[in-house]
Amino acid sequence: MLTGKTAIVTGASRGIGAAIARKLCEAGSNVVICSRSDEAVAAIADALNSEGYTAISTAADISRKGDVEALVKTTLGRFSQIDILVNNAGITRDTLLMRLKDEDWDAVLQTNLTGTMYCTRAVLRPMIRQRSGRIINISSVIGVMGNPGQASYAAAKAGILGFTKTIAREVGVRGITVNAIAPGFITTDMTAQIPEQHQNQLLDLIPLRRFGGPEDVADAVCFLASDAARYITGQTLHVDGGMVM
Ligand code: NAD
């Protein structure tokens, strides 16, 4: 249980982030959720609050350092502590490397990797003060296996794994754990564009023979955020139906 804890979830206006926010609330946590525009994420917070949970929404673009600092300030202003950070926000700009534009590479790295760094760095001070904290970074099966057309995304998601291990080593002595989750193919807006024929080919690579749902990832987040995971740090938990073994 996460009763009385405070969690920040980035990119929570839909998909996996929205499911993580909901599961954290169900486990007893207060949540501060963000996405680039306030409207969609406010609707998620309203729904949670109307069910008796405590959710605060704010517009924050994690690729901007100032937005991230404001997000952390808002959280501390309201709850005085940050127990859990879930670095979930992410984007894709897929194309083969031959056709890849510099600005698309930069956008993916800036959001997926630098944004994760900004958020992590910003919560370390309060977590160190508390001598406790849980940081959970959402990577991807693509960061482990690679995928044609996803060089920027794969580089950013693989970068998150190296980042996770390094920060786990830096702050373990402060009582903070840092872990990554590498989801496989999860049914969300991000994967909705995959053509049906390709989706069927992908199913053959998944021993459990189904795509995951956002709640499959959210349950893994709740586990890593819970006391049950107190002796786990620097790890990558694969939530992919067995794609990577
Ligand atoms: P999604 O596109 O449905 O949702 C992404 C969320 O991130 C949205 O709320 C969006 O507004 C937000 N976001 C994007 N850029 C942002 C920014 N700069 N600042 C703040 N918020 C921002 O994606 P999803 O499928 O729910 O994926 C969530 C995470 O899981 C991503 O990091 C993604 O890479 C990862 N992932 C997804 C899958 C999958 O199959 N869907 C697989 C592996 C990993």
Residues whose N, C-alpha, C, O or C-beta is under 5 A from the ligand:
A	BS01	NAD	G11 A12 S13 R14 G15 I16 G17 C34 S35 R36 A60 D61 I62 S63 N88 A89 G90 I91 T111 I138 S139 S140 V141 P183 G184 F185 I186 T188 D189 M190 T191
